[in-house]
Amino acid sequence: MEDENASISYFLGTDALGRDILSKIIAGARVTVLVVLAAVGTGIIVGTTIGLVSGYFGGIIDDIVMRFVDAWNILPGLLIILVIVLVLEQSLETLIIVLAIVSWPGAVRLVRAETLSLKNREYVALARVAGASNARIMIRHILPGVVNIVIVTATLGTGNIILLEASLSYLGAGIPPPEPSWGRMISEERQYIDAAWWTSLFPGLVIAMVVMSGNFLGDWFRDRVDPTLRQL
C-alpha cells in the first residue's frame, strides 16, 4: 500500500507500508516515556547522591568529584553515548544507562552548591551537637532543602534526554527494533520525504512539541517553587 496523506480514516496519513502514522507515534510515545523517565530518574538519583556527599564532606572528596565532573563535561555527550552503545549490546537497558550517565553531572553541580550553603545552617549544627550521624544529617536535614532544585533539574533536563534518544534512534543506535521510536520513524521515512513529507514531519513535530512542553513546565515549576532559581 502506498503512502496516504491525511484523511478521515488516517488522521496523520500512512507510511509506505500502509501503517497509520498516528498509531505509530502513540506506540513510540510509550517506549520513549519509559526510557526517558528511567534515564532521568537514574541520573538524578546518582547525581543527587554524589552532590550531597561532595558538598557535605568537602575537602579532597569534593576536589576529586568536581575535577571529574569538569573533565566529563568537556567530552561530547553524544559521542560518549555512541561509543558505549556500540561497545555494549544494544537494548533498552543499555540506552537507559548511557542516557543516565550523560544526565547526572548537572545534578551534581547544583546539589553540591546548595549543600555547601545548607550544611552551615544552624539547624544542621544543632543536629551535629545532638549526635546525629552524617548520613542522618544529609538525609533528614539537607536533602529536603535540595528537593526543589532536584525536581527543577529533572524537569528541565527531560527535553535534552528526549532529543538525545531521538538522535540515537535516528542514527540506528537508540531504541532497538522492533520497539517503536520517534527518531527511527524519521530515519526510516526520510527517503520518502519528497513524495510523502508527512511521514517524517509529524514525528518531528511531536518531538519538538514534547521538548518545548517539558521546558515550559520546568520554567513554570521553577518559578513556582523558588523564583531565585531563575538563573538555572
Biotite code that builds the C-alpha atoms (Angstrom):
import biotite.structure as struc

atoms = struc.array([
    struc.Atom([0.000, 0.000, 0.000], chain_id="A", res_id=1, res_name="MET", atom_name="CA", element="C"),
    struc.Atom([1.398, 3.421, -0.918], chain_id="A", res_id=2, res_name="GLU", atom_name="CA", element="C"),
    struc.Atom([1.796, 6.398, 1.388], chain_id="A", res_id=3, res_name="ASP", atom_name="CA", element="C"),
    struc.Atom([-1.544, 8.060, 2.009], chain_id="A", res_id=4, res_name="GLU", atom_name="CA", element="C"),
    struc.Atom([-1.974, 11.654, 3.097], chain_id="A", res_id=5, res_name="ASN", atom_name="CA", element="C"),
    struc.Atom([-4.215, 12.665, 5.996], chain_id="A", res_id=6, res_name="ALA", atom_name="CA", element="C"),
    struc.Atom([-7.831, 11.508, 5.749], chain_id="A", res_id=7, res_name="SER", atom_name="CA", element="C"),
    struc.Atom([-10.799, 10.752, 7.974], chain_id="A", res_id=8, res_name="ILE", atom_name="CA", element="C"),
    struc.Atom([-9.623, 7.167, 8.433], chain_id="A", res_id=9, res_name="SER", atom_name="CA", element="C"),
    struc.Atom([-5.961, 8.090, 8.968], chain_id="A", res_id=10, res_name="TYR", atom_name="CA", element="C"),
    struc.Atom([-5.747, 11.468, 10.657], chain_id="A", res_id=11, res_name="PHE", atom_name="CA", element="C"),
    struc.Atom([-1.988, 11.882, 10.049], chain_id="A", res_id=12, res_name="LEU", atom_name="CA", element="C"),
    struc.Atom([-1.777, 9.683, 6.960], chain_id="A", res_id=13, res_name="GLY", atom_name="CA", element="C"),
    struc.Atom([0.033, 6.370, 6.481], chain_id="A", res_id=14, res_name="THR", atom_name="CA", element="C"),
    struc.Atom([3.575, 5.271, 5.713], chain_id="A", res_id=15, res_name="ASP", atom_name="CA", element="C"),
    struc.Atom([4.893, 3.268, 2.745], chain_id="A", res_id=16, res_name="ALA", atom_name="CA", element="C"),
    struc.Atom([3.541, 0.038, 4.246], chain_id="A", res_id=17, res_name="LEU", atom_name="CA", element="C"),
    struc.Atom([0.092, 1.478, 4.909], chain_id="A", res_id=18, res_name="GLY", atom_name="CA", element="C"),
    struc.Atom([0.604, 1.810, 8.664], chain_id="A", res_id=19, res_name="ARG", atom_name="CA", element="C"),
    struc.Atom([-1.198, 4.611, 10.474], chain_id="A", res_id=20, res_name="ASP", atom_name="CA", element="C"),
    struc.Atom([1.284, 7.378, 11.402], chain_id="A", res_id=21, res_name="ILE", atom_name="CA", element="C"),
    struc.Atom([-0.758, 8.452, 14.448], chain_id="A", res_id=22, res_name="LEU", atom_name="CA", element="C"),
    struc.Atom([-0.808, 4.894, 15.812], chain_id="A", res_id=23, res_name="SER", atom_name="CA", element="C"),
    struc.Atom([2.960, 4.624, 15.350], chain_id="A", res_id=24, res_name="LYS", atom_name="CA", element="C"),
    struc.Atom([3.508, 7.932, 17.158], chain_id="A", res_id=25, res_name="ILE", atom_name="CA", element="C"),
    struc.Atom([1.342, 6.809, 20.085], chain_id="A", res_id=26, res_name="ILE", atom_name="CA", element="C"),
    struc.Atom([3.152, 3.468, 20.265], chain_id="A", res_id=27, res_name="ALA", atom_name="CA", element="C"),
    struc.Atom([6.500, 5.257, 20.146], chain_id="A", res_id=28, res_name="GLY", atom_name="CA", element="C"),
    struc.Atom([5.422, 7.571, 22.970], chain_id="A", res_id=29, res_name="ALA", atom_name="CA", element="C"),
    struc.Atom([5.015, 4.651, 25.369], chain_id="A", res_id=30, res_name="ARG", atom_name="CA", element="C"),
    struc.Atom([8.566, 3.421, 24.836], chain_id="A", res_id=31, res_name="VAL", atom_name="CA", element="C"),
    struc.Atom([10.073, 6.914, 24.742], chain_id="A", res_id=32, res_name="THR", atom_name="CA", element="C"),
    struc.Atom([8.427, 7.942, 28.010], chain_id="A", res_id=33, res_name="VAL", atom_name="CA", element="C"),
    struc.Atom([9.624, 4.739, 29.699], chain_id="A", res_id=34, res_name="LEU", atom_name="CA", element="C"),
    struc.Atom([13.218, 5.225, 28.550], chain_id="A", res_id=35, res_name="VAL", atom_name="CA", element="C"),
    struc.Atom([13.347, 8.947, 29.322], chain_id="A", res_id=36, res_name="VAL", atom_name="CA", element="C"),
    struc.Atom([11.793, 8.694, 32.794], chain_id="A", res_id=37, res_name="LEU", atom_name="CA", element="C"),
    struc.Atom([14.058, 5.792, 33.735], chain_id="A", res_id=38, res_name="ALA", atom_name="CA", element="C"),
    struc.Atom([17.156, 7.598, 32.441], chain_id="A", res_id=39, res_name="ALA", atom_name="CA", element="C"),
    struc.Atom([16.321, 10.933, 34.065], chain_id="A", res_id=40, res_name="VAL", atom_name="CA", element="C"),
    struc.Atom([15.356, 9.244, 37.338], chain_id="A", res_id=41, res_name="GLY", atom_name="CA", element="C"),
    struc.Atom([18.559, 7.218, 37.468], chain_id="A", res_id=42, res_name="THR", atom_name="CA", element="C"),
    struc.Atom([20.707, 10.215, 36.568], chain_id="A", res_id=43, res_name="GLY", atom_name="CA", element="C"),
    struc.Atom([19.024, 12.399, 39.192], chain_id="A", res_id=44, res_name="ILE", atom_name="CA", element="C"),
    struc.Atom([19.404, 9.794, 41.945], chain_id="A", res_id=45, res_name="ILE", atom_name="CA", element="C"),
    struc.Atom([23.094, 9.277, 41.160], chain_id="A", res_id=46, res_name="VAL", atom_name="CA", element="C"),
    struc.Atom([23.783, 12.991, 40.713], chain_id="A", res_id=47, res_name="GLY", atom_name="CA", element="C"),
    struc.Atom([21.942, 13.976, 43.892], chain_id="A", res_id=48, res_name="THR", atom_name="CA", element="C"),
    struc.Atom([23.760, 11.367, 45.969], chain_id="A", res_id=49, res_name="THR", atom_name="CA", element="C"),
    struc.Atom([27.188, 12.382, 44.674], chain_id="A", res_id=50, res_name="ILE", atom_name="CA", element="C"),
    struc.Atom([26.362, 16.084, 45.021], chain_id="A", res_id=51, res_name="GLY", atom_name="CA", element="C"),
    struc.Atom([25.244, 15.639, 48.636], chain_id="A", res_id=52, res_name="LEU", atom_name="CA", element="C"),
    struc.Atom([28.366, 13.713, 49.593], chain_id="A", res_id=53, res_name="VAL", atom_name="CA", element="C"),
    struc.Atom([30.678, 16.094, 47.747], chain_id="A", res_id=54, res_name="SER", atom_name="CA", element="C"),
    struc.Atom([29.159, 19.250, 49.187], chain_id="A", res_id=55, res_name="GLY", atom_name="CA", element="C"),
    struc.Atom([28.745, 17.924, 52.712], chain_id="A", res_id=56, res_name="TYR", atom_name="CA", element="C"),
    struc.Atom([32.201, 16.460, 53.258], chain_id="A", res_id=57, res_name="PHE", atom_name="CA", element="C"),
    struc.Atom([34.148, 18.879, 51.068], chain_id="A", res_id=58, res_name="GLY", atom_name="CA", element="C"),
    struc.Atom([37.933, 18.604, 51.103], chain_id="A", res_id=59, res_name="GLY", atom_name="CA", element="C"),
    struc.Atom([39.639, 16.052, 48.901], chain_id="A", res_id=60, res_name="ILE", atom_name="CA", element="C"),
    struc.Atom([36.349, 14.248, 48.180], chain_id="A", res_id=61, res_name="ILE", atom_name="CA", element="C"),
    struc.Atom([34.866, 17.443, 46.785], chain_id="A", res_id=62, res_name="ASP", atom_name="CA", element="C"),
    struc.Atom([38.018, 18.185, 44.775], chain_id="A", res_id=63, res_name="ASP", atom_name="CA", element="C"),
    struc.Atom([38.056, 14.730, 43.175], chain_id="A", res_id=64, res_name="ILE", atom_name="CA", element="C"),
    struc.Atom([34.349, 14.810, 42.341], chain_id="A", res_id=65, res_name="VAL", atom_name="CA", element="C"),
    struc.Atom([34.426, 18.283, 40.816], chain_id="A", res_id=66, res_name="MET", atom_name="CA", element="C"),
    struc.Atom([37.579, 17.614, 38.781], chain_id="A", res_id=67, res_name="ARG", atom_name="CA", element="C"),
    struc.Atom([35.918, 14.503, 37.397], chain_id="A", res_id=68, res_name="PHE", atom_name="CA", element="C"),
    struc.Atom([32.718, 16.400, 36.592], chain_id="A", res_id=69, res_name="VAL", atom_name="CA", element="C"),
    struc.Atom([34.703, 19.170, 34.888], chain_id="A", res_id=70, res_name="ASP", atom_name="CA", element="C"),
    struc.Atom([36.619, 16.649, 32.792], chain_id="A", res_id=71, res_name="ALA", atom_name="CA", element="C"),
    struc.Atom([33.413, 14.781, 31.944], chain_id="A", res_id=72, res_name="TRP", atom_name="CA", element="C"),
    struc.Atom([31.662, 17.946, 30.784], chain_id="A", res_id=73, res_name="ASN", atom_name="CA", element="C"),
    struc.Atom([34.444, 18.638, 28.294], chain_id="A", res_id=74, res_name="ILE", atom_name="CA", element="C"),
    struc.Atom([33.664, 15.418, 26.437], chain_id="A", res_id=75, res_name="LEU", atom_name="CA", element="C"),
    struc.Atom([30.865, 15.481, 23.816], chain_id="A", res_id=76, res_name="PRO", atom_name="CA", element="C"),
    struc.Atom([27.871, 13.656, 25.284], chain_id="A", res_id=77, res_name="GLY", atom_name="CA", element="C"),
    struc.Atom([26.540, 12.221, 22.025], chain_id="A", res_id=78, res_name="LEU", atom_name="CA", element="C"),
    struc.Atom([29.956, 10.796, 21.103], chain_id="A", res_id=79, res_name="LEU", atom_name="CA", element="C"),
    struc.Atom([30.267, 9.122, 24.516], chain_id="A", res_id=80, res_name="ILE", atom_name="CA", element="C"),
    struc.Atom([26.833, 7.567, 24.143], chain_id="A", res_id=81, res_name="ILE", atom_name="CA", element="C"),
    struc.Atom([27.553, 6.294, 20.637], chain_id="A", res_id=82, res_name="LEU", atom_name="CA", element="C"),
    struc.Atom([30.805, 4.655, 21.761], chain_id="A", res_id=83, res_name="VAL", atom_name="CA", element="C"),
    struc.Atom([29.164, 2.959, 24.757], chain_id="A", res_id=84, res_name="ILE", atom_name="CA", element="C"),
    struc.Atom([26.154, 1.785, 22.738], chain_id="A", res_id=85, res_name="VAL", atom_name="CA", element="C"),
    struc.Atom([28.395, 0.370, 20.012], chain_id="A", res_id=86, res_name="LEU", atom_name="CA", element="C"),
    struc.Atom([30.569, -1.463, 22.558], chain_id="A", res_id=87, res_name="VAL", atom_name="CA", element="C"),
    struc.Atom([27.694, -2.874, 24.604], chain_id="A", res_id=88, res_name="LEU", atom_name="CA", element="C"),
    struc.Atom([24.716, -4.868, 23.385], chain_id="A", res_id=89, res_name="GLU", atom_name="CA", element="C"),
    struc.Atom([22.013, -2.601, 22.007], chain_id="A", res_id=90, res_name="GLN", atom_name="CA", element="C"),
    struc.Atom([18.986, -2.798, 24.297], chain_id="A", res_id=91, res_name="SER", atom_name="CA", element="C"),
    struc.Atom([16.565, -0.618, 26.245], chain_id="A", res_id=92, res_name="LEU", atom_name="CA", element="C"),
    struc.Atom([18.595, -1.209, 29.408], chain_id="A", res_id=93, res_name="GLU", atom_name="CA", element="C"),
    struc.Atom([21.828, -0.087, 27.745], chain_id="A", res_id=94, res_name="THR", atom_name="CA", element="C"),
    struc.Atom([20.139, 3.019, 26.355], chain_id="A", res_id=95, res_name="LEU", atom_name="CA", element="C"),
    struc.Atom([18.745, 3.954, 29.772], chain_id="A", res_id=96, res_name="ILE", atom_name="CA", element="C"),
    struc.Atom([22.174, 3.548, 31.373], chain_id="A", res_id=97, res_name="ILE", atom_name="CA", element="C"),
    struc.Atom([24.039, 5.666, 28.828], chain_id="A", res_id=98, res_name="VAL", atom_name="CA", element="C"),
    struc.Atom([21.406, 8.427, 28.904], chain_id="A", res_id=99, res_name="LEU", atom_name="CA", element="C"),
    struc.Atom([21.604, 8.444, 32.708], chain_id="A", res_id=100, res_name="ALA", atom_name="CA", element="C"),
    struc.Atom([25.396, 8.712, 32.511], chain_id="A", res_id=101, res_name="ILE", atom_name="CA", element="C"),
    struc.Atom([25.052, 11.877, 30.452], chain_id="A", res_id=102, res_name="VAL", atom_name="CA", element="C"),
    struc.Atom([22.433, 13.461, 32.726], chain_id="A", res_id=103, res_name="SER", atom_name="CA", element="C"),
    struc.Atom([23.990, 13.101, 36.194], chain_id="A", res_id=104, res_name="TRP", atom_name="CA", element="C"),
    struc.Atom([26.790, 15.762, 36.134], chain_id="A", res_id=105, res_name="PRO", atom_name="CA", element="C"),
    struc.Atom([24.333, 18.669, 36.007], chain_id="A", res_id=106, res_name="GLY", atom_name="CA", element="C"),
    struc.Atom([22.562, 17.451, 39.130], chain_id="A", res_id=107, res_name="ALA", atom_name="CA", element="C"),
    struc.Atom([25.899, 17.032, 40.931], chain_id="A", res_id=108, res_name="VAL", atom_name="CA", element="C"),
    struc.Atom([26.852, 20.681, 40.467], chain_id="A", res_id=109, res_name="ARG", atom_name="CA", element="C"),
    struc.Atom([23.522, 22.138, 41.569], chain_id="A", res_id=110, res_name="LEU", atom_name="CA", element="C"),
    struc.Atom([23.007, 19.830, 44.549], chain_id="A", res_id=111, res_name="VAL", atom_name="CA", element="C"),
    struc.Atom([26.611, 20.331, 45.687], chain_id="A", res_id=112, res_name="ARG", atom_name="CA", element="C"),
    struc.Atom([26.252, 24.130, 45.562], chain_id="A", res_id=113, res_name="ALA", atom_name="CA", element="C"),
    struc.Atom([23.052, 24.056, 47.618], chain_id="A", res_id=114, res_name="GLU", atom_name="CA", element="C"),
    struc.Atom([24.539, 21.561, 50.075], chain_id="A", res_id=115, res_name="THR", atom_name="CA", element="C"),
    struc.Atom([27.533, 23.850, 50.678], chain_id="A", res_id=116, res_name="LEU", atom_name="CA", element="C"),
    struc.Atom([25.070, 26.519, 51.787], chain_id="A", res_id=117, res_name="SER", atom_name="CA", element="C"),
    struc.Atom([22.737, 24.314, 53.829], chain_id="A", res_id=118, res_name="LEU", atom_name="CA", element="C"),
    struc.Atom([25.398, 22.443, 55.797], chain_id="A", res_id=119, res_name="LYS", atom_name="CA", element="C"),
    struc.Atom([26.332, 25.653, 57.623], chain_id="A", res_id=120, res_name="ASN", atom_name="CA", element="C"),
    struc.Atom([22.789, 26.398, 58.780], chain_id="A", res_id=121, res_name="ARG", atom_name="CA", element="C"),
    struc.Atom([22.036, 26.486, 62.490], chain_id="A", res_id=122, res_name="GLU", atom_name="CA", element="C"),
    struc.Atom([19.672, 23.505, 62.469], chain_id="A", res_id=123, res_name="TYR", atom_name="CA", element="C"),
    struc.Atom([22.397, 21.353, 60.906], chain_id="A", res_id=124, res_name="VAL", atom_name="CA", element="C"),
    struc.Atom([24.857, 22.430, 63.595], chain_id="A", res_id=125, res_name="ALA", atom_name="CA", element="C"),
    struc.Atom([22.296, 21.556, 66.269], chain_id="A", res_id=126, res_name="LEU", atom_name="CA", element="C"),
    struc.Atom([21.822, 18.126, 64.711], chain_id="A", res_id=127, res_name="ALA", atom_name="CA", element="C"),
    struc.Atom([25.581, 17.525, 64.924], chain_id="A", res_id=128, res_name="ARG", atom_name="CA", element="C"),
    struc.Atom([25.622, 18.573, 68.582], chain_id="A", res_id=129, res_name="VAL", atom_name="CA", element="C"),
    struc.Atom([22.732, 16.195, 69.239], chain_id="A", res_id=130, res_name="ALA", atom_name="CA", element="C"),
    struc.Atom([24.883, 13.351, 67.919], chain_id="A", res_id=131, res_name="GLY", atom_name="CA", element="C"),
    struc.Atom([23.214, 12.785, 64.555], chain_id="A", res_id=132, res_name="ALA", atom_name="CA", element="C"),
    struc.Atom([25.329, 10.827, 62.088], chain_id="A", res_id=133, res_name="SER", atom_name="CA", element="C"),
    struc.Atom([26.499, 12.334, 58.812], chain_id="A", res_id=134, res_name="ASN", atom_name="CA", element="C"),
    struc.Atom([24.133, 10.096, 56.871], chain_id="A", res_id=135, res_name="ALA", atom_name="CA", element="C"),
    struc.Atom([21.171, 11.158, 59.022], chain_id="A", res_id=136, res_name="ARG", atom_name="CA", element="C"),
    struc.Atom([22.040, 14.837, 58.651], chain_id="A", res_id=137, res_name="ILE", atom_name="CA", element="C"),
    struc.Atom([22.287, 14.561, 54.877], chain_id="A", res_id=138, res_name="MET", atom_name="CA", element="C"),
    struc.Atom([19.042, 12.612, 54.530], chain_id="A", res_id=139, res_name="ILE", atom_name="CA", element="C"),
    struc.Atom([16.881, 14.284, 57.186], chain_id="A", res_id=140, res_name="ARG", atom_name="CA", element="C"),
    struc.Atom([18.151, 17.867, 57.159], chain_id="A", res_id=141, res_name="HIS", atom_name="CA", element="C"),
    struc.Atom([19.909, 18.672, 53.881], chain_id="A", res_id=142, res_name="ILE", atom_name="CA", element="C"),
    struc.Atom([18.114, 16.531, 51.295], chain_id="A", res_id=143, res_name="LEU", atom_name="CA", element="C"),
    struc.Atom([14.699, 18.202, 51.887], chain_id="A", res_id=144, res_name="PRO", atom_name="CA", element="C"),
    struc.Atom([16.369, 21.533, 51.170], chain_id="A", res_id=145, res_name="GLY", atom_name="CA", element="C"),
    struc.Atom([17.611, 20.454, 47.744], chain_id="A", res_id=146, res_name="VAL", atom_name="CA", element="C"),
    struc.Atom([14.444, 18.679, 46.574], chain_id="A", res_id=147, res_name="VAL", atom_name="CA", element="C"),
    struc.Atom([13.157, 21.735, 44.695], chain_id="A", res_id=148, res_name="ASN", atom_name="CA", element="C"),
    struc.Atom([16.414, 22.068, 42.772], chain_id="A", res_id=149, res_name="ILE", atom_name="CA", element="C"),
    struc.Atom([16.381, 18.347, 42.004], chain_id="A", res_id=150, res_name="VAL", atom_name="CA", element="C"),
    struc.Atom([12.827, 18.486, 40.617], chain_id="A", res_id=151, res_name="ILE", atom_name="CA", element="C"),
    struc.Atom([13.561, 21.559, 38.505], chain_id="A", res_id=152, res_name="VAL", atom_name="CA", element="C"),
    struc.Atom([16.763, 19.979, 37.172], chain_id="A", res_id=153, res_name="THR", atom_name="CA", element="C"),
    struc.Atom([14.930, 16.770, 36.274], chain_id="A", res_id=154, res_name="ALA", atom_name="CA", element="C"),
    struc.Atom([12.099, 18.613, 34.526], chain_id="A", res_id=155, res_name="THR", atom_name="CA", element="C"),
    struc.Atom([14.363, 20.886, 32.504], chain_id="A", res_id=156, res_name="LEU", atom_name="CA", element="C"),
    struc.Atom([16.705, 18.016, 31.644], chain_id="A", res_id=157, res_name="GLY", atom_name="CA", element="C"),
    struc.Atom([13.933, 15.814, 30.278], chain_id="A", res_id=158, res_name="THR", atom_name="CA", element="C"),
    struc.Atom([13.852, 17.691, 26.973], chain_id="A", res_id=159, res_name="GLY", atom_name="CA", element="C"),
    struc.Atom([17.569, 17.142, 26.392], chain_id="A", res_id=160, res_name="ASN", atom_name="CA", element="C"),
    struc.Atom([17.227, 13.424, 27.066], chain_id="A", res_id=161, res_name="ILE", atom_name="CA", element="C"),
    struc.Atom([14.307, 13.161, 24.630], chain_id="A", res_id=162, res_name="ILE", atom_name="CA", element="C"),
    struc.Atom([16.402, 14.846, 21.934], chain_id="A", res_id=163, res_name="LEU", atom_name="CA", element="C"),
    struc.Atom([19.354, 12.563, 22.645], chain_id="A", res_id=164, res_name="LEU", atom_name="CA", element="C"),
    struc.Atom([17.168, 9.465, 22.484], chain_id="A", res_id=165, res_name="GLU", atom_name="CA", element="C"),
    struc.Atom([15.605, 10.616, 19.218], chain_id="A", res_id=166, res_name="ALA", atom_name="CA", element="C"),
    struc.Atom([19.038, 11.402, 17.764], chain_id="A", res_id=167, res_name="SER", atom_name="CA", element="C"),
    struc.Atom([20.379, 7.980, 18.703], chain_id="A", res_id=168, res_name="LEU", atom_name="CA", element="C"),
    struc.Atom([17.339, 6.212, 17.273], chain_id="A", res_id=169, res_name="SER", atom_name="CA", element="C"),
    struc.Atom([17.687, 8.249, 14.088], chain_id="A", res_id=170, res_name="TYR", atom_name="CA", element="C"),
    struc.Atom([21.311, 7.062, 13.822], chain_id="A", res_id=171, res_name="LEU", atom_name="CA", element="C"),
    struc.Atom([20.274, 3.471, 14.482], chain_id="A", res_id=172, res_name="GLY", atom_name="CA", element="C"),
    struc.Atom([21.910, 3.322, 17.913], chain_id="A", res_id=173, res_name="ALA", atom_name="CA", element="C"),
    struc.Atom([18.885, 4.055, 20.098], chain_id="A", res_id=174, res_name="GLY", atom_name="CA", element="C"),
    struc.Atom([15.787, 2.027, 20.922], chain_id="A", res_id=175, res_name="ILE", atom_name="CA", element="C"),
    struc.Atom([16.316, -1.349, 19.212], chain_id="A", res_id=176, res_name="PRO", atom_name="CA", element="C"),
    struc.Atom([13.768, -2.798, 16.755], chain_id="A", res_id=177, res_name="PRO", atom_name="CA", element="C"),
    struc.Atom([11.008, -3.871, 16.839], chain_id="A", res_id=178, res_name="PRO", atom_name="CA", element="C"),
    struc.Atom([10.195, -1.348, 19.579], chain_id="A", res_id=179, res_name="GLU", atom_name="CA", element="C"),
    struc.Atom([8.740, 1.829, 18.008], chain_id="A", res_id=180, res_name="PRO", atom_name="CA", element="C"),
    struc.Atom([10.689, 5.072, 18.236], chain_id="A", res_id=181, res_name="SER", atom_name="CA", element="C"),
    struc.Atom([10.035, 8.618, 17.056], chain_id="A", res_id=182, res_name="TRP", atom_name="CA", element="C"),
    struc.Atom([13.638, 9.049, 15.955], chain_id="A", res_id=183, res_name="GLY", atom_name="CA", element="C"),
    struc.Atom([13.642, 5.823, 13.958], chain_id="A", res_id=184, res_name="ARG", atom_name="CA", element="C"),
    struc.Atom([10.335, 6.807, 12.322], chain_id="A", res_id=185, res_name="MET", atom_name="CA", element="C"),
    struc.Atom([12.041, 9.907, 10.937], chain_id="A", res_id=186, res_name="ILE", atom_name="CA", element="C"),
    struc.Atom([15.075, 7.887, 9.869], chain_id="A", res_id=187, res_name="SER", atom_name="CA", element="C"),
    struc.Atom([13.042, 5.206, 8.098], chain_id="A", res_id=188, res_name="GLU", atom_name="CA", element="C"),
    struc.Atom([10.773, 7.654, 6.291], chain_id="A", res_id=189, res_name="GLU", atom_name="CA", element="C"),
    struc.Atom([13.339, 10.252, 5.214], chain_id="A", res_id=190, res_name="ARG", atom_name="CA", element="C"),
    struc.Atom([13.788, 8.504, 1.854], chain_id="A", res_id=191, res_name="GLN", atom_name="CA", element="C"),
    struc.Atom([10.126, 9.247, 1.086], chain_id="A", res_id=192, res_name="TYR", atom_name="CA", element="C"),
    struc.Atom([10.215, 12.879, 2.195], chain_id="A", res_id=193, res_name="ILE", atom_name="CA", element="C"),
    struc.Atom([9.664, 14.280, -1.311], chain_id="A", res_id=194, res_name="ASP", atom_name="CA", element="C"),
    struc.Atom([6.580, 12.194, -2.058], chain_id="A", res_id=195, res_name="ALA", atom_name="CA", element="C"),
    struc.Atom([5.305, 11.632, 1.498], chain_id="A", res_id=196, res_name="ALA", atom_name="CA", element="C"),
    struc.Atom([6.569, 14.517, 3.615], chain_id="A", res_id=197, res_name="TRP", atom_name="CA", element="C"),
    struc.Atom([4.057, 13.891, 6.411], chain_id="A", res_id=198, res_name="TRP", atom_name="CA", element="C"),
    struc.Atom([5.679, 10.587, 7.389], chain_id="A", res_id=199, res_name="THR", atom_name="CA", element="C"),
    struc.Atom([8.739, 12.467, 8.706], chain_id="A", res_id=200, res_name="SER", atom_name="CA", element="C"),
    struc.Atom([7.145, 15.806, 9.551], chain_id="A", res_id=201, res_name="LEU", atom_name="CA", element="C"),
    struc.Atom([4.632, 14.653, 12.151], chain_id="A", res_id=202, res_name="PHE", atom_name="CA", element="C"),
    struc.Atom([7.069, 12.600, 14.288], chain_id="A", res_id=203, res_name="PRO", atom_name="CA", element="C"),
    struc.Atom([9.463, 15.576, 14.192], chain_id="A", res_id=204, res_name="GLY", atom_name="CA", element="C"),
    struc.Atom([6.709, 17.955, 15.268], chain_id="A", res_id=205, res_name="LEU", atom_name="CA", element="C"),
    struc.Atom([5.768, 15.659, 18.151], chain_id="A", res_id=206, res_name="VAL", atom_name="CA", element="C"),
    struc.Atom([9.374, 15.599, 19.375], chain_id="A", res_id=207, res_name="ILE", atom_name="CA", element="C"),
    struc.Atom([9.593, 19.408, 19.174], chain_id="A", res_id=208, res_name="ALA", atom_name="CA", element="C"),
    struc.Atom([6.261, 19.890, 20.978], chain_id="A", res_id=209, res_name="MET", atom_name="CA", element="C"),
    struc.Atom([7.141, 17.465, 23.776], chain_id="A", res_id=210, res_name="VAL", atom_name="CA", element="C"),
    struc.Atom([10.552, 19.071, 24.325], chain_id="A", res_id=211, res_name="VAL", atom_name="CA", element="C"),
    struc.Atom([9.068, 22.586, 24.364], chain_id="A", res_id=212, res_name="MET", atom_name="CA", element="C"),
    struc.Atom([6.295, 21.498, 26.727], chain_id="A", res_id=213, res_name="SER", atom_name="CA", element="C"),
    struc.Atom([8.849, 19.975, 29.086], chain_id="A", res_id=214, res_name="GLY", atom_name="CA", element="C"),
    struc.Atom([10.884, 23.177, 29.076], chain_id="A", res_id=215, res_name="ASN", atom_name="CA", element="C"),
    struc.Atom([7.817, 25.339, 29.701], chain_id="A", res_id=216, res_name="PHE", atom_name="CA", element="C"),
    struc.Atom([6.737, 23.044, 32.531], chain_id="A", res_id=217, res_name="LEU", atom_name="CA", element="C"),
    struc.Atom([10.216, 23.194, 34.037], chain_id="A", res_id=218, res_name="GLY", atom_name="CA", element="C"),
    struc.Atom([10.258, 27.000, 33.849], chain_id="A", res_id=219, res_name="ASP", atom_name="CA", element="C"),
    struc.Atom([6.804, 27.206, 35.433], chain_id="A", res_id=220, res_name="TRP", atom_name="CA", element="C"),
    struc.Atom([7.692, 24.826, 38.233], chain_id="A", res_id=221, res_name="PHE", atom_name="CA", element="C"),
    struc.Atom([10.995, 26.595, 38.865], chain_id="A", res_id=222, res_name="ARG", atom_name="CA", element="C"),
    struc.Atom([9.255, 29.951, 39.261], chain_id="A", res_id=223, res_name="ASP", atom_name="CA", element="C"),
    struc.Atom([6.584, 28.423, 41.492], chain_id="A", res_id=224, res_name="ARG", atom_name="CA", element="C"),
    struc.Atom([8.875, 26.675, 43.945], chain_id="A", res_id=225, res_name="VAL", atom_name="CA", element="C"),
    struc.Atom([11.608, 29.313, 44.109], chain_id="A", res_id=226, res_name="ASP", atom_name="CA", element="C"),
    struc.Atom([11.910, 32.433, 41.922], chain_id="A", res_id=227, res_name="PRO", atom_name="CA", element="C"),
    struc.Atom([15.591, 32.700, 42.909], chain_id="A", res_id=228, res_name="THR", atom_name="CA", element="C"),
    struc.Atom([16.271, 29.610, 40.752], chain_id="A", res_id=229, res_name="LEU", atom_name="CA", element="C"),
    struc.Atom([15.563, 31.521, 37.525], chain_id="A", res_id=230, res_name="ARG", atom_name="CA", element="C"),
    struc.Atom([19.259, 31.536, 36.636], chain_id="A", res_id=231, res_name="GLN", atom_name="CA", element="C"),
    struc.Atom([19.196, 27.706, 36.256], chain_id="A", res_id=232, res_name="LEU", atom_name="CA", element="C"),
])
